[in-house]
Amino acid sequence: MPVPGDNLLEVENLRVSFGTEHGTAKVLDGVNLNIRPSEIMGLVGESGCGKSTLANAILGILADNARHQSGSIRFAGKDLLAMAQRRVESEVRGRSITFIPQDPFGSFNPLFPIGTQAMEVMKWKSPRRVAREKPGIAGLFSRYPRARRRADAAAVLQMLRTVQIARPEAAFGKLPHELSGGQRQRLMIALALLPQPQLVIADEPTTALDATIQMQILKLLKRLAKEREVSVLFTTHDLGIAYEICDRITVLYAGQEVETAPVDDFFRRPHHPYTVRLLESLPQPGRELREIGGQIPVLVDPPAGCRFHPRCSRATEQCRAERPAVTALGGGHHVRCYHPITGTGHP
Amino acid sequence: MNEAPLLRVERLSRHFPARGLLGWRIGDVRALDGVWFKVAPGETLGIVGESGCGKSTLGKTLAGIHRPDAGRIVFEGEDIAGRSASERGAVAPKLQYCYQDPGNSLDPRWTIRRSLNEPLIVHTALGAGDRDARIRDILQQVGLPPTHLDLYPHELSGGQQRRVGLARILTLHPRLVVLDEPTSGLDVSVQAAVLKLLRRLQQAFSLTYLFISHDLSVVRMMCDRVAVMYLGRIVEIASTEALFAGAKHPYTQSLLSAIPAIGGRRVTDTFALAGEPPDPVQLPSGCRFRTRCPRAAAMCAQTDPALRPIAGGQSAACLFA
C-alpha cells in the first residue's frame, strides 16, 4: 500500500455486522480501502457484496441494527469512528464528504421547489458558514444571515449552470417531479459539490438512467471531479462504467476486498480468480458466456478464510483456513489470494 | 426471411391519455405510433431503446395486456389485434409474455407448485397427474430441483425466480415468447447463466423470441435481428451484424457509441450526443429525433421519415440514411 499520509481516506480492517432475525450478518469482514486526493476510486462488486454498507459506514449513516465496528476510517488524518458524532455531523458529513445517491427522486422532498431544498442544504452546509454560528438545537432557531444567503444563492445558480441544467433560474422554482431523471441527477451532483467537499461518495449514481443519459452524467462527473480536484468513491456493479471513469478499482466480494489496481492494469492483468471470472461473465462479442458457478454466501454464516473459496476452482485447505494477506504486485496492484492467476490473463 | 413470418405487426399504435391538472386530458402519449415488423419462426428479434420508447408497451400489446388503438397483429396468419389475452382462445398459450420481474409477478402467498399449475388449469384440460408430470419436466429443463416446488417466491434468489417465470410459460408449449428485460436487475455472473439457459430452451422447444432489452451488449449476443425504437417508432431494423457494423440511423449510432468498450477508447472522452428525449406529449414536428440529432437539417422538421429499406434487410427511418 502507498505511504500513509498520501491518502485522503484510509479504511483499515473495517468490520461491520448487522443484527437480523436470522442471526448476525457479517457484512464487512476486514475491509481495506484507500483513496488519494483528486482520484476516482471505483468500488466494484455484485449485489450484496457490501458496497453500499461501506459507503454508508464512511458517511457514518449505518442503520440502527449495525453492530460491532472494529477497524478505522481515517479521513484527512482523523479517525471518523473515534470522533464525536456531533463533530462528524457538523464538520464532515455533508461538508467535506458528500453523497450522490442512486435514486435522486427519493432524496428530494416532493413538496418543495428544488431551489428551496438547495438553499436548505446551503443554510447548514455552505462553505461560507462560519463555525461560530450556533450549532445543534439552538441553531434551528437561528436566522440565515442575509449576506451569506445572497452569496449562497448566487453559488447555487452558478453551480446549476456548471452542471448544465437548462434555464437555472426557472429550475429554481420547479418541483422535483418536473425534472427528468437526468436533470435530477445533475442537480444531485450540483448539491454534492456545493459544500466544496474533498470527497464525494457516489453510490451507483447512473444505474437508473438510460445509456445515452448515463454517458452524459458520467462525463460531467468525471470532468467536474478533475477540475475541482475532488476525490470520488464510485460504487458500481457495472465494470464497463468503472472502466470509463475510475482511476483505480477495488473489487469487493461478500464483504472482503479481493483486489485493488490502477484501472488499465486491472482490466489487462486481473489476478484474483473472482475478478477474472467476473470479467469473463461479461457479454462480449465472439466469446462464449461463462457464469460463475455457485451462489454468493449467506452472510449470517459466511465461509471461513477467503469467502470466495467455495466457488473457486483453485481453492485449497489454506484458503478455507485463513484469509490471505495483501500481496503487492508492483505498480499499485494488490491482491488477496494464495493462488493468484498470473500470466497475461484477460484479453 | 423466406418463410412465412410467425408474427407480422403492421401500423401498430397504442396511445395513453396524458392528464394535467384536475385530470383533464391534455394530450396523448403515443407509446406506439405506427410500428411495423415481422418475426420469422425460430429467430430472436431484439427490441432495444431507452426508457419510454415504447418497447415494453409493444411487448404487452402483442401479449394482449394492452389493446392497440390501431393496427394489426397477425400471428400464425390470424389477426389477433383487437382481442385481449382471454379472448384469444387457442392462440393465447402460443404467444406468451415473460414479465420483467418475476419476483413481483409470482403470487407471494402461492407455492411455486401452485403458480406453475395455474396456467395449465386455465389453458389446458390436463388432469392433476399429467400437469404434475409436465411441471416436473419443465422444472428440470430450467435447471431447478423438484424440491423447489414447495417453496415460496421469497425463498428463491433473483436468478431462480426468473427460471420459475420461464417455467410457468414453457409449460404451455408456446411458439413465441416475449421476453421483457429478461436479465435486468441480475448480476453479471447470474445474467450469463440466465442467457445460456434462454439459448438452450430456444433449441429444446424451438422457440421464437422477442427479446426486449436496453442492454445492447446482451442483445448483440442473443439476437439474430435488432429493432431500435425511439419514442414509439422503430427507427432502424437490421440483422445484428449489420447493425453493429454499420448503423444507419443517427440515434442508433449514438446508442452504440454509448456502450463502454473495456480496453478501448473511453466513451466519456468521445461521447457527443447532447440533450434528452423530448416530452412524449409534445413531439417535435417531422422527425422525432431531430431535436437531438447531430445531422438535423431544415427538411427534418417538415418530413416525418418512414422506415425504408436500405440494403440486405436493413431499414432506417432517416432522410440521410
Interface residues (C-beta under 8 A of the other chain):
Chain A: E46 S47 S180 G182 Q183 D210 A211 T212 I213 Q214 M215 Q216 L218 K219 K222 H237 L239 G240 I241 Y243 E244 I245 F267 R268 R277 L278 L279 S281 L282 P283 Q284 P285 L289 R290 E291 I292 Q295 P347
Chain B: E50 S51 S157 D187 V188 S189 V190 Q191 A192 A193 L195 K196 H214 D215 L216 S217 V218 R220 M221 F244 S254 L255 A258 I259 P260 A261 I262 G263 R266 V267 T268 F271 L273 A274 E276
